[in-house]
């Protein structure tokens, strides 16, 4: 048996507060409250001068000096010289054999050292790239900017994860209703429902029961039900009042 509930409140299905992962001063903030944004779109740019210099320094460190390939060529040559000196041990002086051995050992140490240093530099460079990226604060979802918590010129702190903006996705919504407890046995998860907003009485949105509250509020003898629905047009706004009609189970 179908039944309806008036005076329900509409909420956004997804709401995200975007915080900073870096410390610095906001030098650009190309969004305003009410703007629609796409996932990946720039919300705020922090001053990245120091982070960029650090990344460039590590890039130079990774490129300068012997490459690992050059060090291995030197090691192979030193090994060949040492093996030749060993074969000629009865001809060349013992000191020459020892010198060739020492040169070979140093070449092996150089290969290990460069490999280790290059690995460390690569790790540091990856961290520097991540830190530089963190100075660009981008939208994690498609949505609308509902609150700007900071403005251009203000400082933000990674340690406290300063909030920058709050976004809501208005394409997916939910209407919450308190239903009399005697209706609980007739409700099922994913049951069909419709939502009609008071300001758009001529429009009806198809939805589904997505949540049936596990607790009955004793003071009103009712339980909470959430109906999810879509409005691709974006006409329905969170906070609007609506009528939820839950259709008979199929």
Protein Blocks (a to p, Z undefined) as FASTA:
>chain_A
ZZddehiacddfbdcddddfbdcddfbdcbcehiacdehiafbdcdfklmmmmmmmmmmm
mmgcjdfklmmmmmmmmmmmmmmmmmmmmmmcfklmmmmmmmmmmmmmmmmmmmmmmmmm
mmmmmmmmmmmmmmpccdfbdcddfbdfbdehiacdfklopafbdcddfkbccddddddf
klmmmpcehiacddddfklmmbccddddfbdcfbdcfklopacdddddddfkomacghia
cdddddddZZ
